[in-house]
Amino acid sequence: MSYSMQDIINAYERAKKEHGYISKNDYDVWAKENGLPRSPTLITYLNAHWSDLFPKTDSPLPHNVARRGKPVPRYKRTDYIQALVEAIEHFGHSNFSVQEYNGWASSNRRPSHTSILANTQMKWNEVKERARKIRLREEAMKKIYSQTEALEYLKCSKLTFVKYAELYEIYPFKIVGGERASIKLYWQDDLDILAEKMPKHGNRKNDKEDNNE
């Protein structure tokens, strides 16, 4: 019998509600009795270890009692992936487990692992990889400067910047726009190299740093 992702998520959430922690063998017996997907299906499609899906510290909910906690806000579709971007920033990597993510999400009012899977229709590793690429792009954007921003960053005049950028072969990595109106983009690493090479009288950035020493 084939199951949709929503069927699998519903089975998982029902098992969590009724049992809290449950072993794979006990789950499979319960799933067979209720016509639900077996443990290998949950592990495969939720892309997590059994110990992450059902921590031994979990307990079942009393009948008709909801879990206590802060109200979970409604999310837009883009919010589900953005939550993982924030989690990657928090953990410093994307190799966190489902249990680690859910603990962080619960404390920060972010969607759970199963909510992300249900609303993105992606597997856990796939959605984490997409979030990782978004995070890398965001980090890269922080290191990109227009020429105007480069002048402010280096605290120098345009004439000085152009002169020494040409002398030390610091070129924009990209030029956006046409001939009449274009924006030159520079990497921060190149600007830092230029800051070290420019004479101090033409580079107020170094002057300021020297005065602070």
Secondary structure, 3 states (H helix, E strand, C coil): CCCCHHHHHHHHHHHHHHHCCCCHHHHHHHHHHHCCCCHHHHHHHHCCCHHHHCCCCCCCCCCCCCCCCCCCCCCCHHHHHHHHHHHHHHHCCCCCCHHHHHHHHHHCCCCCHHHHHHHHCCCHHHHHHHHHHHHHHHHHHCCEEEHHHHHHHHCCCHHHHHHHHHHCCCCCCEEEECCCCEEEEEEHHHHHHHHHHCCHHHCHHHHHHHHHC
